[in-house]
Amino acid sequence: MSIATGADRASSRFSSSLGLAVPTAVPLRFERLPDAPFGVEVCGITWTAPDAETVRLVTVALRRHLLLVLRGQRSPSEAELDAFWRHFGRLVLDTEDGAVHYSGHLNRGGPASAMAIESTQYMGRSADNTGSTMYNPGPDGISELVWHNDQSHRPMRKVMSVFEALDVDGDVVPTEFRDMYTAYETLPTSLRTQLEHRQIIYFDPRLPSPAEMPRLADATHPVFTAHPHTGRRTIYVNDFADRIAGMDRHESDAVLAELRAHITANAPRLVHRWHSGDMVVWDNIGLQHRRDAVPGGQRRHMRQYGGLAE
């Protein structure tokens, strides 16, 4: 067992938000979000290659609090984002799954759902499918976005998502998050037993429905999914989920209705009210997010960075 010396204590400060000592040489500050069931504010991020201690502390903060609100930093370039987050894991856009996922946002003349067609009015990506997705509602606004995990309709899961408010009105439509780890941990035994080892079927919401373009699934995932890095289990069922594999439609609808009622009653929620410059980073396995419709004319210029893959 090691014992901290006076010199060790003098060269570090205790962070109550993390529950551990932070070296004074590390400029990061962590503060719990007030009146929130999860989440922590992080100040002091600089867009240089992070040292090992910064990687460790930010990772601990994300594992412990599930959501980080980065504040006070300048808006980084795409190259700076890539160089920074590569120290934390594999970039989504460095994978085949990720490249295909984001190229689908471009809707290059292929079959598309009504949601995908609408998105072309407010969403933009580079023609070569590199970099972030930019969102600007413009005069027409944006329809509601239901509860979801980013990329749940793809075989590979995204483990960390990043969303940045570049320029927003003070009363801009907020984003809600809910904690699906807690929803899993509070499941009644009967429902847990019924759904253990079951798979949930997803269809790409940017493609026409299976009735219009017949197919069995675009992705399947375990109803109860473990985070690939921590092993913590969550309910990986969101509002884009279609049905439970192996059940007929009537039975699946009834079980999903029961499961969703449990989630609504037991998943802690956080409402994030955006300020220009906020960058929110979250555990995309255990947290789901949504927002209300954005009215036309509201200033809500956002950037979605690709994030990290499993």
Secondary structure by P-SEA (a helix, b strand, c coil): cccccaaaaaabbbbccccbbbbccccbbbbccccccbbbbbcccccccccaaaaaaaaaaaaaccbbbbcccccccaaaaaaacccccccccccaaaaaaaaaaacccccccaaaaaacccccccccccbbbbbbbccccccccccccccccccccccbbbbbbcccccccbbbbbbbaaaaaaaccaaaaaacccbbbbbccccccccccccccccccccccccccccccccccccccccccccccaaaaaaaaaaaaaaaaacbbbbbbbbcccbbbbcccccccccccccccccccbbbbcccccc
